[in-house]
Amino acid sequence: MLTKEKRIEQLMEQDDSHWRWGWGVAIATVVMTLVIATQSKLYAPLLVFISFFPYLCFEWRKTKLLLTFNEDARYQRLVYTDFGIQWLCFVLTICLLAAYYADSLSPVVAIAGLFGIGVMSILAPYVINRNLQSLDSHHVRGKELREARDQRFRESKTNA
């Protein structure tokens, strides 16, 4: 089992190796948004797919890396559950928008559904990460990873 410092190092290495893809996807998303937005409102679910599917691919790579950190079945099940909830929120958002634009849902129901999906996508990973922390004291939470990135950024600015 790796220490927290080694895990942070590996997670940051993975982020470093994929930053070009992240920027490329962001630029492609903006271009596709401009193209699709001028076409028709029926393309909104496609826009959500184009915007969030690459994010899910990055999260899947992070999930695979997290699975190498601890072989405990409960830990791995929670890591898979975290990704599964993100995937579920992605699919539900697309379905909700498709139903709304097909005039099957009222605007109030669509907004309430999107709000519920948003709450679930924020609260569920928080709860899962707390459980992962209780199972594995070396588990790296998002806050710790952000602090490590900020520290590395500050060090790079002082060295330059």
N, C-alpha and C positions, 0 to 999 in steps of 0.2 A: 504494500500500500504506500502511495506517495504522500509526502508531506504537503501541507497547504501551499508552501512557497513553490514547490516543484509543479504543483497543479496550476497555480497562477501563471507560472512561466510557460507551461504548455498551452494554456488557453490563450495567452497573449501571443504566442508564436502562431497559433492557428489564426487569430484575428489578423496578424501582420501578413500572413500568406494570402489572405482573401480580401484585403482592402481594395485592391484594384477591381475585383469582381463587384464588390459592393458599390463603388462609385460608378462602374459601368452600368449596373442594374438601375441605379438611381437616375442616371442620365437617360437611359432607354425608357424608364417609366415616365419621365417628364415628357419626352417626345411622343410616346404612345398616348399619354393623357391628352396632349394637344390634338393629336390626330383623331382619337376616338371621341373626344368631347364635341368635335364639330360634326360628327356623323349622326348619332341618334342616342337617345337616352336608353335604348335597349342594350347598348354596349356597356353599361355600367358594371354588370357582373364580370364581364371580360376585363374591364379596367381593374377591378379588385383582384382578379386572378393574376394579371400581369404585375400588379404592384406587390402583392404579398407572397406569391409562390417562391420567388427567389429568397425572400427572408426565411421561409420555411426550409428551403434547401440548406441555408447557412445554419439554421437551428438544428437540422438533422445531423450535420457534421459535428456540431457542438455536442449533441446527444451521444453520438458514437464515441467521442472523446471522453465524455463523462462516464460512460459505461466501462471504460478501461481503468478508471480510478479505483473502483471498489467492486468486488465480485459477489458481495452479499445480494441474495435474491430480492430482499425487500428494497434495498437501495436501487437496484436496477429496475425493479417494477415502478418505483416512484419516478425515476428518470424517464422511463418510457411513458408514464402517465402524463408527465409535464409536457412532453412533445405531443402526445395524443390530444390533450386539451387545446393546445395551440392549433393543431390540425382541425379539430372539431369547430373551433371558433372561426377558422378560415372558411370551412365548408358551409357553416350556418350563415355567415355573412353573405356569401355568394347566393345561397338559396333564398335568403330573406330579400336581397335586392332583386333577384330574378322574379320572385313572387310579387313584390311591390310594383315593379315596372310592367308586369303582365296584368296589372290592375286586380290582383287577387287579395291585396292587403290595403288597408287604409293607411294614411300617413302616420297616424298616431300609433298604430300597432307596429309599423315598420320602425319608427323612432324608438319605441319602447323595446323592441327586439334588439336593435343595435345597441341601445344602452345596456341591456342585460348581457349581451355578448361582450361588450367592453368591460363591464364589471367582472364577468367570469374570467376574461383573459388577463385581468390584473390581479384579482384575488387568488385564483387557483394556483398560479406559479408561486405566489408569496407563501401560501400555506404549504405547498409541496416543498419549497426550499427550506422552510423551517423544520419540516419533518426529516428532510435529508440531513440537515445540520444535526438533528438529534440522533440520527443513525450513524453518522460519520462526522467526527469532530474536525476532520480535515476538509470537509466539503467547502467549496468556494462559492460564496453567494455573490450576486450581482454587484452589491455595494462594495465588496472587497476587490472585485475585479476592476470596477471603475476607479477606486482609490489607487490601485496599482498602476492603471493607465495614466491617471493624473500625475502621479509621482514620476513616472517615466517621462512624461511630457515636460514637467518642470525641470527635471535633470537634463533633458536634451536642450532646453532653452538656456540653462546656465552654462552648459558645455560649449554651446555654439557662439 
